[in-house]
Amino acid sequence: MSPKSVQLTAGRRRSFVMKRKKEVVKAAEVNPDTSKPTAVFEATTGRAYTVSVALPGSIIANALTPELKGLLAGQIARALAVFCVDEVVIFDDGQGNQRQSDKQSYHQNGDNGYTGYSDPNHFLIHLLSYLETPPFLRKHLFPMHPNLKLAGSLPSLDMPHHLRSNEWCRYREGVTIGQQTEEHGRKKKRRKDDMPPEESTLVDVGLSQKVSVPASIPPHTRVTIELPEDREVFDSEKNTVAASAVAPSTPREEAGYYWGYTVRGAPSLSAVITECTYPGGYDLTFGTSERGAPIADLTKQAPNQSQVPQFNHILIVFGGVAGLEAAVEADDELRKLGVKEPKNLFDYWVNLCPGQGSRTIRTEEAIWLGLMGLREVVLSKGRLISASG
């Protein structure tokens, strides 16, 4: 075969390959592969606002079996993750220890560390904290416990900070594994006039290499890590890569990532508000009840005409089986202040589902309804962080 014929054959082959690629791309556009998820969270701009949800742990007491209690916690965690909730507060509404016979029966079987019956607030806090933690960190941060016996069967949250080892992100969660006073893993001989080596801490972030941060952090501590921008350092033969520890809020504030939720316990309904950890407290609060105003009244107007103001920290509070009225009655501080109506505690008192067909809406259902109903308010009224700072 002449060189000209070989060149012609190769050109036809390239033409065929290019044509085939175009056909594959066109077919993918017409018939997309639906076997893989496409709704991957994409960070946009820094986010100043936070979304907080408060609910009573007593809803766990209303579930009869350990399996149902775990499933209930999993449903709540899924809602928090889907709607990018930054903080969940579990408060005591005085209704949590109503099923003493179930608690005694379960403890007779030997699971005395289980708190699903004896302390439902603790149980819910425990499971929500566990589910929020990236899977590879759980074995380091959560010892074996009866509360977590069925946690493996609960649905995955798959949040942006639940990264696989082959996925890249500027930030990662990690756990400290020990102090490092060596340079690149090798001991360096010191002379008498040398300055003491800077102490650093090794962190496991779920990658093949450990990272080193210039700080002394106790072992088994969860930290948020900002990785170097040069990804190629993780392809080198280095045992450790230098990085920096940042505040857990940094991924949200600087890059706009949703970075999971924190879990806080509160001894009463009033403590949900008074013990707020954000500077300045919550500047927009919603209470939910079937006796409130229809939630559609807040969202049916155009965003620029809405009566709801802009906010930095929004709080949405849900009641238990007996509603928020029971939480007010059980709150000693509110009793001293003469507060009798829960609607007086909030900026807005809303009904999530006017004309409901069922006599009651369960708390785990109300959370989905409330977060969906207020989604437009959150996205249109929450303050962002401008690129100029």
N, C-alpha and C positions, 0 to 999 in steps of 0.2 A: 504493500500500500504506500502510495506516494505521500510525502510530507503534507502536500496540499489536501489530500483526501483525509489524512489524520486530523488536520486543523479544522476541516469542514465538519467531520464527525463530532469532534469535541464541541464545536460551536452549536451544533444541533442538540447535543446532550445538555449543554447549559441552558439553551432555550427551552428545552422540555422541562428541566428542573424548575426554572423560573415560572413557567406556565403552571406547573403542578402546585407550586407554593401559593400562587395567586388563587388557584381553585380551592385549596385547603383553607386559606384565610377567608375567602368568600363563603365557603360552606360553614365555617365557624360563626360567621356573622349571622347567617340565616338560621343555623341550628346550633346555638351555643351549648357548651358542655355544662350541664346543670349539676353535675356530680360533685363539683367543688364550690365552696362558698366564694362569693364575689364581694360581699358587703364588708370589706376590710376597713377598719377605722383609719382615717387619714387626718393627720394633724394639719391645722391651717395656721392660725395665729394664736398668740398667747392669750390665755383665758384667765381673767381675774376673778370671775364669779365662781361660786360653789353651789352645789345642790345638796341639801341635807334632808333626810327623811327620819322621822321618829315614829316608833310604834311600840306597844307594850309587849313584854315577853310572855304575858299571860296567855297569848294565843296558842303557845306551845302546850299549855295545860289542857286546852280544849281538844287536842289530838289524843286519841286513846292509846295508841301503841308506839313503841320506839320507832318503828318503820314510818308511821304517819308523821311523827314529830320531825324526823330527819327530812322527809319529803317536803314538809311545810317550810323548813329552813331553806331547802334547796330552791323552792319556788320563789321565795323572797329574794334570795341571792341573785337569781336569774333576772328578776325585775330591776334590781339595783344596777346590775351590770349593763343590761340592755339600754337603760335610760341614763347612763353615765352619772350615777349618784356618787358624790364625793364623800359623804359622811352618813352613817346610819346610827341613830341613837336608840337604844333599847331602854325603856323606862318602866318603872314599877307602878302599875295602876291599882294595886291592892287586890287583884283578882287571880293571882297566880297560884295560890295553894288551896284550890277548891276540891282537888281530887286526891285526898289523903289515902283512900283505900287502894287506889291504883298504885300510888307510890310505895305503900307498904308491901303490896303483892309483888311488885317488881324487885324490891330490895331483898325479899326473902329468897330470890333465885340467885343471889350472890353478887349482883352488879352494884355494889354499894358506892362506887365512884360515879355512877351515872346520875346526872342532875336534871334529866328531862322531866322528872316528877317533883323532886325536892326543891329545885331552883330553876324554873323555866327561863328566867332572865339570863342566868349564867349559861344555860344550855344554848340558847339562841346566839348569844355573843360568841361562844366558843365555836359553833359551827360556821357562823358568818365570817369570822376571822380566818378560820381554816380554809374555807372555799375561796376567799379573796387572795390568799397567798399563792404565788406561782408554784406549780406542782413540784418542781425540783427542789424547792426550799422547804417543803412541808416536813420532810423527815428530819431536818436540822432544827426546826423551830417548834414542832408539835410532838411531844412524847406520846406513846401509845396511851389511849384513854378510852373508857367505855362509851363516851359521847361520840367518838369518831369511829365506832365499830362499823357503822353502815355508811360512812361518808364516801367510800369508794363507789357506791352505787348511785350517788347523786349526780345530776347533770353538770357538765363542765361549764365554767363561766367564760373561758377563752377570751379574756380581756387583753388589751394591747400590751400590758406588761407581762402576760403569760407567754413569753417568747420561747420558741424552740431553739435548739442549739445551732441550727442552720439559718436562722433569721437574724437580720441586722436591724438594730435600732440604736440611736444615739445614747439612749438611756437603758439601763437594765437594773433589775432588783438583784441583790446578792446577799450572802451571809458571810460574816467574818469567820475565818478559820484559824487565825493565829497571828502573832506578831512577826515582823520581818525586819531584821537589822542587817541584812546582807544585801549585797549589790548584785543583781542579776543571778541570784541563786548561789553565788560563790562567796565564800568568806574572804574578806579583804584584810590583809595584815596591817595593823595599825602601829604607827610610830608614837613615841611618847608625846610629841607636840601636836598630834592629830586631834582635830575636834571630834567629839563623840558622834557616831553615825546617827543620822536622822531616823527616828523610829517610824516605821510604817506598818500597815496591816494588810495581810493577804485576804482577798475576798473571792469567793466562788460565785460567779455570775452565770453559770450554766454553759460556759464555753469551754473549749479544750484547754485554754490557758487561764491561769488565775490572774487577777488584776491586783495591783498594789496601790494603796492610797496613803498619802503622807499624813497619817494621823494614828493615834493610839486608840483603838476601839476594842472593847471586850469581845471575846469569842462568842459565837452563836448570836450575834446581833444582826438584825436585818437592816440593810442600808440601801439607799438609792445611789447608783453609780452613773457618772457621766463619762462615757468612753472617748478616747481620742478620735478626731475626725478622720485620721488616716486609717482606713480599714486594713491596709496591707500589713500593719504590725501584727495582726492576728494570723497572718499567713506565714510569718517568720518562725524560726526555731527557738525563739525566746520562751522561757518558762513562765515569765510574768510580764505583764504589760502595765505601764503606769497609767493611772486614771485618777479621778477625783470623786470624793463623796459629796453629794448635794442634798438639799432638803427634799423630802418627798413631794413637795408641791412644785418643785422646779420644772419637771416635765410638763405640767399643766400651764404654769405661768409663762415659761419661756417658749415653749413649742406648741402648746395647745393640745397635748396628748391627754386622753382620759387615762388616769393612772390608778384605777381601783378606788376603793372606799376605805375609810377608817371606821372603826367600831368603837362606840363610847357607851358606857352604861350611865343611867341616871336614876337616883332613888325615888324620883317623883316626876310628875308632869311639869311642875314649875321649874325643877332643876334642869330640864331639857333646855330651857331658855336661859336661865341665870348662869349655868355652868358652860355656856358656849365657849369654845376654844378659839374662835376667830376674833381678831381685834375689832372692837366696836359691836360685836354680837351680830345677830341676824337682823337685817334691815327690811326683810319682807317675809311675813309668816302667813301660812294658810292652815286653818283647821278644817277637818272634813266631818260632815254629818248629813244624814238624810233630812235634817231640819234646816240646812243651810240654803243659800241662794244658788240657783243653777249655775254650774261652772261655765256653761256656754255664754252667760252674760258677760264674762270677762274676755272671752276669746272671739266673739262674733264681730267685734269692731276691728278696723284696720289697726296694725301695730302702732302706727304713729298717732292714732286717736284713742288708744286704749287707756283706761283709767289706772291701770297698774303701772307704778313707777319703775324706773331702772333700779337694779339692785346689785349688791356685791355678794350677799349670802342669803339664799332663800331657804326657808324651812317649811316642810310640809308634814303635818302631824296626822296620824291615823289612830283611831280608837280600836279597842278590842271588842269582845263579844258584847259587853255592856255599854260600849261607846265611850266617848271622852267625858261624858257626865260622871261616870263612875270614877274616873281618874281624878276629877276635880274633888269629889267627895272624900277620896282617900288621901288627899294632899293636905298635910297639916299647915304648910305655909300659906296656901290659898285660903284655908279656913280662917286663919288669923287675919288675913286681909279682907275677909268678907266676900271673896269671889265665889259665886254660886253657879254662874253660867260660863261654860268653856268658851263660848264665842267672844267673850270679853278679853280673852288672852291673845287674840289673833287679829291681824290686819284684815283678813278675809275669812269668812265662814261659808264654805261651799258644799253643795250637794253634787256628788260625782256622777250620779245616775238618776236623774229625775224620772219618776214613773216606773221605777224598777218592778220587774215581774215577780221576783222572789221576795219573801218577807224580810230577809236579811242579805246583806252583801258581806262576805267574809273578808277579813283584813287582807289576806293574800290576794284577793280579787280587787279590793279597793286600791291597793298599791298600784296595780297595773292600770286601773281606770284613772287614778289621780295623776300619775306620771305622764300618761298619754294625754289626758285632758289639759294638763298644764305645760305640755311640751312646747307649744308655740310661745307661751309666756316666757319660759326659760330661755329659748333661743333668741327671742327678739328683745328681751329686757335685761338679760345678763350682760354685765360690763366686760368688755374684752380689754386686752393690753395692746396698745398701738405699737407699731414697729419702731417708733421713735422713743418708746419707753414711757 
